């Protein structure tokens, strides 16, 4: 069997996924250097049905748990962080939309079928130059005007991850007539939909997070799939794909450093540097960081999976804490790995310098650390008053 949906155990899926992503690491070096997009990675993931795993079973997917998703995302990230973070957005959004019945049933069913049959990919396009992260509450300058039974949309979105290969963009826009903010489902082949290749970040260079430019894009009424109310948004467990990605990168850095230490034997010592107390101390510190992160991340995911709506709606602080803790520990872990390897870790040919740049990106993914700390402080005062 070569399709994840046909495999009935997590262990079998893990093995197939590991075999599939094995070439990603070598490709990542080239794509990082060229700032190019790894189309072949997604072709490989599509060939085993990976994009369908989080679609609920009632729509033909596998309906995997959040905890299972995070396990797979870590595996992909160990091979290529850019690919893991990018596909993680699709996986999480399809899970969230399907489980919560956010869209019209027919619309979601059509998209889900496209994912299952053709490997279609979807992502949100919400960030703009003037508003920054949508989590800060800025109102989109991208706007939609109603003309008869059609919408006309104009605007520009930044950080549109996966843009070179997306089939669907979920675009947030201000509705001129009412001032409300809505999400519009836009297929790539609509006239006026263009991707401008602006991605010049030194981190996650293979994520294709270019600008989406919308120029007089004509949409049908049903393309307005959701009105975003001013109410506080519910906690989103699927966003844990973000720390899972950075944990995977840190695990890859650990493997690189440990293998180096166990094989590097300068003529000034007997044996290898892995026998030196100062190196073993760093290796132990690194193992502890990753052990703490893995247990914390997966325990929160399991709490989400096992919780009812009342439990999930109160899990915002836990979700934010998991992202903050795991991501910051991942940054520290990669730093330790580089200290073990030394100056060689800064070589352009060494994977560690790419891991170092990529893992830093996690500090700028939502939720932001300062917002999480305010949330945790509020929790503390509420519970200890």
C-alpha positions as a LaTeX table, in Angstrom:
\begin{tabular}{lrrr}
\hline
Residue & $x$ (\AA) & $y$ (\AA) & $z$ (\AA) \\
\hline
Unk1 & 0.00 & 0.00 & 0.00 \\
Unk2 & 1.31 & 3.44 & $-0.94$ \\
Unk3 & $-1.54$ & 5.57 & 0.38 \\
Unk4 & $-1.70$ & 6.74 & 3.97 \\
Unk5 & $-5.50$ & 6.61 & 3.96 \\
Unk6 & $-5.38$ & 2.86 & 3.32 \\
Unk7 & $-3.02$ & 2.14 & 6.21 \\
Unk8 & $-4.78$ & 1.32 & 9.47 \\
Unk9 & $-2.09$ & 1.99 & 12.07 \\
Unk10 & $-0.05$ & 5.04 & 13.02 \\
Unk11 & 3.11 & 2.93 & 12.94 \\
Unk12 & 2.58 & 1.96 & 9.29 \\
Unk13 & 1.81 & 5.57 & 8.36 \\
Unk14 & 4.96 & 6.77 & 10.14 \\
Unk15 & 7.11 & 4.32 & 8.20 \\
Unk16 & 5.62 & 5.29 & 4.83 \\
Unk17 & 5.96 & 8.98 & 5.65 \\
Unk18 & 9.60 & 8.59 & 6.76 \\
Unk19 & 10.42 & 6.76 & 3.53 \\
Unk20 & 8.66 & 9.45 & 1.49 \\
Unk21 & 10.37 & 12.46 & 3.11 \\
Unk22 & 13.86 & 10.93 & 3.18 \\
Unk23 & 15.01 & 12.90 & 0.08 \\
Unk24 & 13.66 & 16.22 & 1.42 \\
Unk25 & 16.75 & 17.11 & 3.43 \\
Unk26 & 19.12 & 16.95 & 0.49 \\
Unk27 & 16.69 & 18.94 & $-1.65$ \\
Unk28 & 16.31 & 21.52 & 1.14 \\
Unk29 & 19.95 & 22.56 & 0.80 \\
Unk30 & 19.48 & 23.43 & $-2.86$ \\
Unk31 & 16.14 & 25.18 & $-2.43$ \\
Unk32 & 17.50 & 27.18 & 0.50 \\
Unk33 & 20.48 & 28.33 & $-1.56$ \\
Unk34 & 18.39 & 29.18 & $-4.64$ \\
Unk35 & 15.34 & 30.51 & $-2.70$ \\
Unk36 & 13.31 & 28.16 & $-4.89$ \\
Unk37 & 10.17 & 26.19 & $-4.15$ \\
Unk38 & 10.27 & 22.40 & $-3.57$ \\
Unk39 & 7.43 & 21.36 & $-5.88$ \\
Unk40 & 8.75 & 17.80 & $-5.85$ \\
Unk41 & 8.22 & 17.52 & $-2.07$ \\
Unk42 & 4.53 & 18.24 & $-2.44$ \\
Unk43 & 4.23 & 15.85 & $-5.36$ \\
Unk44 & 5.66 & 13.16 & $-3.09$ \\
Unk45 & 3.31 & 14.04 & $-0.22$ \\
Unk46 & 0.34 & 14.15 & $-2.58$ \\
Unk47 & 1.28 & 10.75 & $-4.01$ \\
Unk48 & 0.74 & 9.11 & $-0.59$ \\
Unk49 & $-2.43$ & 11.08 & 0.21 \\
Unk50 & $-0.89$ & 13.16 & 3.01 \\
Unk51 & $-3.00$ & 16.32 & 2.37 \\
Unk52 & $-6.19$ & 14.26 & 2.96 \\
Unk53 & $-5.33$ & 12.91 & 6.42 \\
Unk54 & $-6.97$ & 15.68 & 8.47 \\
Unk55 & $-10.20$ & 15.79 & 6.44 \\
Unk56 & $-12.97$ & 14.21 & 8.57 \\
Unk57 & $-13.95$ & 10.66 & 7.67 \\
Unk58 & $-17.47$ & 11.75 & 6.68 \\
Unk59 & $-15.91$ & 13.69 & 3.78 \\
Unk60 & $-13.61$ & 10.84 & 2.73 \\
Unk61 & $-10.48$ & 11.72 & 4.69 \\
Unk62 & $-8.78$ & 9.90 & 7.55 \\
Unk63 & $-9.95$ & 12.25 & 10.32 \\
Unk64 & $-6.70$ & 11.89 & 12.27 \\
Unk65 & $-6.33$ & 13.37 & 15.75 \\
Unk66 & $-4.35$ & 16.52 & 16.48 \\
Unk67 & $-1.77$ & 14.47 & 18.37 \\
Unk68 & $-1.25$ & 12.20 & 15.36 \\
Unk69 & $-0.92$ & 15.19 & 13.05 \\
Unk70 & 1.82 & 16.70 & 15.22 \\
Unk71 & 3.77 & 13.45 & 15.11 \\
Unk72 & 3.73 & 13.50 & 11.30 \\
Unk73 & 4.59 & 17.19 & 11.14 \\
Unk74 & 7.68 & 16.62 & 13.30 \\
Unk75 & 8.82 & 13.89 & 10.91 \\
Unk76 & 8.48 & 16.18 & 7.88 \\
Unk77 & 10.22 & 19.03 & 9.72 \\
Unk78 & 13.21 & 16.83 & 10.52 \\
Unk79 & 13.66 & 16.50 & 6.76 \\
Unk80 & 12.69 & 20.05 & 5.71 \\
Unk81 & 11.30 & 22.75 & 7.97 \\
Unk82 & 9.96 & 24.88 & 5.12 \\
Unk83 & 7.88 & 22.04 & 3.75 \\
Unk84 & 6.58 & 21.06 & 7.19 \\
Unk85 & 5.48 & 24.55 & 8.17 \\
Unk86 & 3.88 & 25.12 & 4.78 \\
Unk87 & 1.90 & 21.87 & 4.52 \\
Unk88 & 0.99 & 22.27 & 8.20 \\
Unk89 & $-1.19$ & 25.28 & 7.39 \\
Unk90 & $-3.19$ & 23.27 & 4.86 \\
Unk91 & $-3.50$ & 20.30 & 7.21 \\
Unk92 & $-4.65$ & 22.38 & 10.17 \\
Unk93 & $-7.13$ & 24.54 & 8.26 \\
Unk94 & $-8.78$ & 21.57 & 6.55 \\
Unk95 & $-9.11$ & 19.89 & 9.97 \\
Unk96 & $-10.56$ & 23.00 & 11.61 \\
Unk97 & $-13.06$ & 23.76 & 8.85 \\
Unk98 & $-14.28$ & 20.18 & 8.57 \\
Unk99 & $-14.68$ & 19.50 & 12.28 \\
Unk100 & $-16.38$ & 22.80 & 13.09 \\
Unk101 & $-18.65$ & 23.04 & 10.02 \\
Unk102 & $-17.49$ & 26.61 & 9.39 \\
Unk103 & $-18.44$ & 26.73 & 5.71 \\
Unk104 & $-21.48$ & 25.74 & 3.74 \\
Unk105 & $-21.52$ & 21.93 & 3.58 \\
Unk106 & $-21.41$ & 21.77 & $-0.22$ \\
Unk107 & $-18.49$ & 24.19 & $-0.47$ \\
Unk108 & $-16.33$ & 22.32 & 2.05 \\
Unk109 & $-17.29$ & 18.97 & 0.51 \\
Unk110 & $-16.22$ & 20.19 & $-2.94$ \\
Unk111 & $-12.84$ & 21.39 & $-1.65$ \\
Unk112 & $-12.30$ & 18.23 & 0.41 \\
Unk113 & $-13.03$ & 16.07 & $-2.63$ \\
Unk114 & $-10.53$ & 18.11 & $-4.67$ \\
Unk115 & $-7.90$ & 17.50 & $-1.99$ \\
Unk116 & $-8.58$ & 13.76 & $-1.89$ \\
Unk117 & $-8.81$ & 13.23 & $-5.64$ \\
Unk118 & $-6.25$ & 15.73 & $-6.92$ \\
Unk119 & $-4.07$ & 16.70 & $-3.96$ \\
Unk120 & $-5.42$ & 20.27 & $-3.98$ \\
Unk121 & $-3.85$ & 22.56 & $-1.37$ \\
Unk122 & $-5.37$ & 25.46 & 0.57 \\
Unk123 & $-4.11$ & 28.22 & 2.85 \\
Unk124 & $-5.30$ & 31.44 & 4.45 \\
Unk125 & $-4.15$ & 34.79 & 3.06 \\
Unk126 & $-4.67$ & 37.20 & 5.92 \\
Unk127 & $-1.51$ & 39.26 & 6.54 \\
Unk128 & $-1.11$ & 42.67 & 4.89 \\
Unk129 & 1.66 & 45.29 & 4.78 \\
Unk130 & $-0.36$ & 47.87 & 6.72 \\
Unk131 & $-1.90$ & 45.55 & 9.31 \\
Unk132 & 0.88 & 43.12 & 10.17 \\
Unk133 & $-0.20$ & 39.88 & 11.82 \\
Unk134 & $-3.98$ & 39.40 & 11.79 \\
Unk135 & $-3.74$ & 38.25 & 15.42 \\
Unk136 & $-3.12$ & 41.89 & 16.35 \\
Unk137 & $-6.61$ & 42.81 & 15.15 \\
Unk138 & $-5.87$ & 45.08 & 12.21 \\
Unk139 & $-8.68$ & 45.46 & 9.67 \\
Unk140 & $-7.87$ & 44.26 & 6.14 \\
Unk141 & $-7.29$ & 46.89 & 3.49 \\
Unk142 & $-8.15$ & 44.26 & 0.91 \\
Unk143 & $-11.77$ & 45.05 & 0.12 \\
Unk144 & $-14.73$ & 43.41 & $-1.58$ \\
Unk145 & $-17.51$ & 45.35 & $-3.31$ \\
Unk146 & $-20.90$ & 43.77 & $-4.04$ \\
Unk147 & $-22.21$ & 44.37 & $-7.55$ \\
Unk148 & $-25.47$ & 42.59 & $-8.21$ \\
Unk149 & $-24.89$ & 38.95 & $-7.31$ \\
Unk150 & $-21.11$ & 39.22 & $-7.72$ \\
Unk151 & $-18.18$ & 40.37 & $-5.61$ \\
Unk152 & $-15.24$ & 42.38 & $-6.91$ \\
Unk153 & $-12.09$ & 42.16 & $-4.83$ \\
Unk154 & $-8.87$ & 44.16 & $-4.80$ \\
Unk155 & $-5.91$ & 43.99 & $-2.44$ \\
Unk156 & $-2.50$ & 42.59 & $-1.57$ \\
Unk157 & $-1.62$ & 39.91 & 0.97 \\
Unk158 & 1.87 & 39.21 & 2.32 \\
Unk159 & 3.37 & 36.00 & 3.78 \\
Unk160 & 1.13 & 33.83 & 1.59 \\
Unk161 & 2.85 & 30.56 & 2.38 \\
Unk162 & 2.59 & 27.81 & $-0.26$ \\
Unk163 & 1.60 & 30.42 & $-2.86$ \\
Unk164 & 3.44 & 28.76 & $-5.80$ \\
Unk165 & 1.34 & 25.61 & $-5.53$ \\
Unk166 & $-1.94$ & 26.59 & $-3.81$ \\
Unk167 & $-5.20$ & 25.63 & $-5.48$ \\
Unk168 & $-7.31$ & 27.72 & $-3.09$ \\
Unk169 & $-6.68$ & 30.96 & $-1.21$ \\
Unk170 & $-8.90$ & 31.87 & 1.77 \\
Unk171 & $-8.68$ & 35.65 & 1.65 \\
Unk172 & $-9.84$ & 38.01 & 4.39 \\
Unk173 & $-11.34$ & 41.27 & 3.11 \\
Unk174 & $-13.36$ & 44.20 & 4.36 \\
Unk175 & $-16.82$ & 44.32 & 2.82 \\
Unk176 & $-17.36$ & 47.89 & 1.64 \\
Unk177 & $-21.12$ & 47.94 & 2.09 \\
Unk178 & $-21.23$ & 46.80 & 5.72 \\
Unk179 & $-17.70$ & 47.27 & 7.04 \\
Unk180 & $-17.68$ & 43.62 & 8.12 \\
Unk181 & $-14.67$ & 41.38 & 7.55 \\
Unk182 & $-15.27$ & 38.22 & 5.59 \\
Unk183 & $-13.29$ & 35.24 & 4.35 \\
Unk184 & $-13.57$ & 34.57 & 0.62 \\
Unk185 & $-12.63$ & 31.29 & $-1.04$ \\
Unk186 & $-10.74$ & 32.07 & $-4.24$ \\
Unk187 & $-9.52$ & 29.48 & $-6.70$ \\
Unk188 & $-6.13$ & 30.12 & $-8.23$ \\
Unk189 & $-7.38$ & 30.14 & $-11.82$ \\
Unk190 & $-9.66$ & 33.19 & $-11.35$ \\
Unk191 & $-8.67$ & 36.13 & $-13.59$ \\
Unk192 & $-6.90$ & 38.84 & $-11.60$ \\
Unk193 & $-5.32$ & 36.40 & $-9.11$ \\
Unk194 & $-1.54$ & 36.76 & $-9.24$ \\
Unk195 & 1.42 & 35.79 & $-7.09$ \\
Unk196 & 4.26 & 38.29 & $-6.96$ \\
Unk197 & 7.54 & 36.65 & $-5.97$ \\
Unk198 & 8.66 & 38.85 & $-3.09$ \\
Unk199 & 9.90 & 36.27 & $-0.57$ \\
Unk200 & 13.42 & 37.27 & 0.51 \\
Unk201 & 13.56 & 36.02 & 4.10 \\
Unk202 & 16.72 & 34.28 & 5.30 \\
Unk203 & 14.48 & 31.78 & 7.15 \\
Unk204 & 12.09 & 29.22 & 5.67 \\
Unk205 & 13.36 & 30.15 & 2.23 \\
Unk206 & 11.57 & 27.22 & 0.59 \\
Unk207 & 8.11 & 28.15 & 1.91 \\
Unk208 & 7.14 & 30.29 & $-1.09$ \\
Unk209 & 5.59 & 32.95 & 1.18 \\
Unk210 & 5.18 & 35.51 & $-1.59$ \\
Unk211 & 2.62 & 38.31 & $-2.01$ \\
Unk212 & $-0.85$ & 37.51 & $-3.32$ \\
Unk213 & $-2.09$ & 40.34 & $-5.55$ \\
Unk214 & $-5.81$ & 40.60 & $-6.33$ \\
Unk215 & $-6.83$ & 42.94 & $-9.13$ \\
Unk216 & $-10.55$ & 43.25 & $-9.88$ \\
Unk217 & $-11.16$ & 39.60 & $-9.09$ \\
Unk218 & $-14.79$ & 38.71 & $-9.83$ \\
Unk219 & $-16.31$ & 36.23 & $-7.39$ \\
Unk220 & $-19.66$ & 34.52 & $-6.99$ \\
Unk221 & $-21.91$ & 35.06 & $-3.97$ \\
Unk222 & $-21.05$ & 31.68 & $-2.51$ \\
Unk223 & $-17.34$ & 32.58 & $-2.49$ \\
Unk224 & $-18.03$ & 34.52 & 0.71 \\
Unk225 & $-17.59$ & 31.52 & 3.03 \\
Unk226 & $-17.45$ & 33.15 & 6.47 \\
Unk227 & $-18.17$ & 36.43 & 8.23 \\
Unk228 & $-15.53$ & 37.08 & 10.87 \\
Unk229 & $-17.34$ & 38.53 & 13.88 \\
Unk230 & $-15.77$ & 40.91 & 16.37 \\
Unk231 & $-16.19$ & 38.31 & 19.08 \\
Unk232 & $-13.06$ & 36.80 & 20.59 \\
Unk233 & $-12.02$ & 33.85 & 18.44 \\
Unk234 & $-12.05$ & 30.44 & 20.06 \\
Unk235 & $-8.76$ & 28.67 & 20.81 \\
Unk236 & $-7.45$ & 26.81 & 17.76 \\
Unk237 & $-5.72$ & 23.56 & 18.59 \\
Unk238 & $-4.60$ & 23.04 & 15.01 \\
Unk239 & $-2.12$ & 25.90 & 15.36 \\
Unk240 & 0.07 & 23.50 & 17.33 \\
Unk241 & 1.41 & 22.42 & 13.94 \\
Unk242 & 3.67 & 25.47 & 14.33 \\
Unk243 & 5.64 & 24.36 & 17.43 \\
Unk244 & 5.63 & 20.79 & 16.06 \\
Unk245 & 7.55 & 22.08 & 13.05 \\
Unk246 & 10.20 & 23.82 & 15.15 \\
Unk247 & 10.53 & 20.82 & 17.44 \\
Unk248 & 11.22 & 18.71 & 14.35 \\
Unk249 & 13.92 & 21.13 & 13.20 \\
Unk250 & 15.53 & 20.99 & 16.65 \\
Unk251 & 15.46 & 17.19 & 16.53 \\
Unk252 & 17.25 & 17.29 & 13.18 \\
Unk253 & 19.87 & 19.63 & 14.68 \\
Unk254 & 20.35 & 17.26 & 17.62 \\
Unk255 & 20.95 & 14.32 & 15.30 \\
Unk256 & 23.49 & 16.32 & 13.30 \\
Unk257 & 25.36 & 17.41 & 16.42 \\
Unk258 & 25.39 & 14.00 & 18.11 \\
Unk259 & 26.60 & 12.22 & 14.98 \\
Unk260 & 29.35 & 14.81 & 14.60 \\
Unk261 & 30.42 & 14.46 & 18.23 \\
Unk262 & 30.52 & 10.67 & 18.05 \\
Unk263 & 32.69 & 10.70 & 14.93 \\
Unk264 & 34.98 & 13.73 & 15.37 \\
Unk265 & 38.33 & 12.80 & 16.85 \\
Unk266 & 40.96 & 15.56 & 16.83 \\
Unk267 & 44.52 & 14.30 & 17.45 \\
Unk268 & 44.65 & 16.20 & 20.73 \\
Unk269 & 42.42 & 13.62 & 22.46 \\
Unk270 & 41.83 & 9.88 & 22.58 \\
Unk271 & 38.44 & 8.78 & 21.32 \\
Unk272 & 35.90 & 11.33 & 20.07 \\
Unk273 & 34.69 & 14.63 & 21.47 \\
Unk274 & 31.52 & 12.86 & 22.62 \\
Unk275 & 33.62 & 11.56 & 25.53 \\
Unk276 & 34.50 & 15.05 & 26.76 \\
Unk277 & 32.54 & 16.21 & 29.85 \\
Unk278 & 31.78 & 19.67 & 28.43 \\
Unk279 & 30.39 & 18.17 & 25.22 \\
Unk280 & 28.38 & 15.54 & 27.10 \\
Unk281 & 26.93 & 18.33 & 29.25 \\
Unk282 & 25.67 & 20.12 & 26.15 \\
Unk283 & 24.32 & 16.87 & 24.70 \\
Unk284 & 22.47 & 16.22 & 27.95 \\
Unk285 & 21.07 & 19.75 & 28.06 \\
Unk286 & 19.91 & 19.36 & 24.47 \\
Unk287 & 18.23 & 16.02 & 25.16 \\
Unk288 & 16.44 & 17.50 & 28.19 \\
Unk289 & 15.11 & 20.44 & 26.17 \\
Unk290 & 13.68 & 18.18 & 23.50 \\
Unk291 & 12.29 & 15.70 & 26.02 \\
Unk292 & 10.46 & 18.48 & 27.88 \\
Unk293 & 9.14 & 19.94 & 24.63 \\
Unk294 & 7.89 & 16.66 & 23.22 \\
Unk295 & 6.03 & 15.71 & 26.38 \\
Unk296 & 4.53 & 19.17 & 26.86 \\
Unk297 & 3.42 & 19.55 & 23.24 \\
Unk298 & 1.86 & 16.11 & 22.94 \\
Unk299 & 0.18 & 16.23 & 26.36 \\
Unk300 & $-1.57$ & 19.47 & 25.35 \\
Unk301 & $-2.57$ & 17.91 & 22.01 \\
Unk302 & $-3.98$ & 14.87 & 23.79 \\
Unk303 & $-5.87$ & 17.11 & 26.20 \\
Unk304 & $-7.39$ & 18.84 & 23.16 \\
Unk305 & $-8.26$ & 15.56 & 21.46 \\
Unk306 & $-9.92$ & 14.16 & 24.58 \\
Unk307 & $-11.65$ & 17.37 & 25.64 \\
Unk308 & $-15.21$ & 18.44 & 24.97 \\
Unk309 & $-16.18$ & 21.93 & 23.78 \\
Unk310 & $-16.15$ & 23.34 & 27.32 \\
Unk311 & $-12.59$ & 22.15 & 27.90 \\
Unk312 & $-11.32$ & 23.30 & 24.50 \\
Unk313 & $-12.76$ & 26.80 & 24.80 \\
Unk314 & $-10.70$ & 27.32 & 27.98 \\
Unk315 & $-7.43$ & 25.99 & 26.53 \\
Unk316 & $-6.13$ & 29.23 & 25.00 \\
Unk317 & $-3.41$ & 29.71 & 27.66 \\
Unk318 & $-2.24$ & 26.08 & 27.34 \\
Unk319 & $-2.05$ & 26.29 & 23.54 \\
Unk320 & $-0.15$ & 29.57 & 23.68 \\
Unk321 & 2.19 & 28.26 & 26.37 \\
Unk322 & 2.97 & 25.15 & 24.31 \\
Unk323 & 3.85 & 27.25 & 21.28 \\
Unk324 & 5.98 & 29.70 & 23.30 \\
Unk325 & 7.81 & 27.04 & 25.30 \\
Unk326 & 8.46 & 24.57 & 22.49 \\
Unk327 & 9.55 & 27.19 & 19.98 \\
Unk328 & 11.91 & 29.00 & 22.34 \\
Unk329 & 13.38 & 25.69 & 23.51 \\
Unk330 & 13.88 & 24.74 & 19.86 \\
Unk331 & 15.89 & 27.94 & 19.29 \\
Unk332 & 18.00 & 27.13 & 22.35 \\
Unk333 & 18.41 & 23.51 & 21.24 \\
Unk334 & 19.74 & 24.46 & 17.81 \\
Unk335 & 22.15 & 26.88 & 19.47 \\
Unk336 & 23.45 & 24.08 & 21.69 \\
Unk337 & 23.84 & 21.80 & 18.68 \\
Unk338 & 25.94 & 24.46 & 16.97 \\
Unk339 & 28.10 & 24.90 & 20.08 \\
Unk340 & 28.80 & 21.16 & 20.03 \\
Unk341 & 29.86 & 21.23 & 16.38 \\
Unk342 & 31.71 & 24.53 & 16.65 \\
Unk343 & 32.79 & 26.72 & 13.75 \\
Unk344 & 31.98 & 24.00 & 11.21 \\
Unk345 & 28.29 & 24.60 & 11.98 \\
Unk346 & 28.58 & 27.95 & 10.20 \\
Unk347 & 29.71 & 26.39 & 6.94 \\
Unk348 & 27.29 & 26.97 & 4.08 \\
Unk349 & 27.44 & 23.22 & 3.42 \\
Unk350 & 26.41 & 22.39 & 6.98 \\
Unk351 & 22.70 & 21.84 & 7.68 \\
Unk352 & 22.97 & 23.46 & 11.10 \\
Unk353 & 23.25 & 27.00 & 9.76 \\
Unk354 & 19.96 & 26.44 & 7.88 \\
Unk355 & 18.30 & 24.98 & 10.97 \\
Unk356 & 19.49 & 28.02 & 12.92 \\
Unk357 & 17.89 & 30.44 & 10.46 \\
Unk358 & 14.70 & 28.41 & 10.06 \\
Unk359 & 14.04 & 27.87 & 13.75 \\
Unk360 & 14.19 & 31.63 & 14.39 \\
Unk361 & 11.10 & 32.06 & 12.22 \\
Unk362 & 9.04 & 30.41 & 14.93 \\
Unk363 & 9.39 & 33.48 & 17.12 \\
Unk364 & 7.29 & 35.39 & 14.59 \\
Unk365 & 4.53 & 32.84 & 14.05 \\
Unk366 & 1.27 & 33.21 & 16.01 \\
Unk367 & 0.53 & 33.46 & 18.81 \\
Unk368 & 3.22 & 36.00 & 19.66 \\
Unk369 & 5.13 & 35.52 & 22.90 \\
Unk370 & 4.01 & 38.82 & 24.45 \\
Unk371 & 0.33 & 38.02 & 23.87 \\
Unk372 & 0.78 & 34.59 & 25.41 \\
Unk373 & 2.50 & 36.01 & 28.49 \\
Unk374 & $-0.36$ & 38.49 & 29.02 \\
Unk375 & $-2.83$ & 35.62 & 28.71 \\
Unk376 & $-0.88$ & 33.54 & 31.23 \\
Unk377 & $-0.69$ & 36.49 & 33.62 \\
Unk378 & $-4.47$ & 36.94 & 33.41 \\
Unk379 & $-4.94$ & 33.21 & 34.06 \\
Unk380 & $-2.64$ & 33.43 & 37.08 \\
Unk381 & $-4.48$ & 36.40 & 38.60 \\
Unk382 & $-7.89$ & 34.81 & 38.00 \\
Unk383 & $-6.93$ & 31.53 & 39.64 \\
Unk384 & $-5.01$ & 33.02 & 42.56 \\
Unk385 & $-7.30$ & 35.88 & 43.49 \\
\hline
\end{tabular}
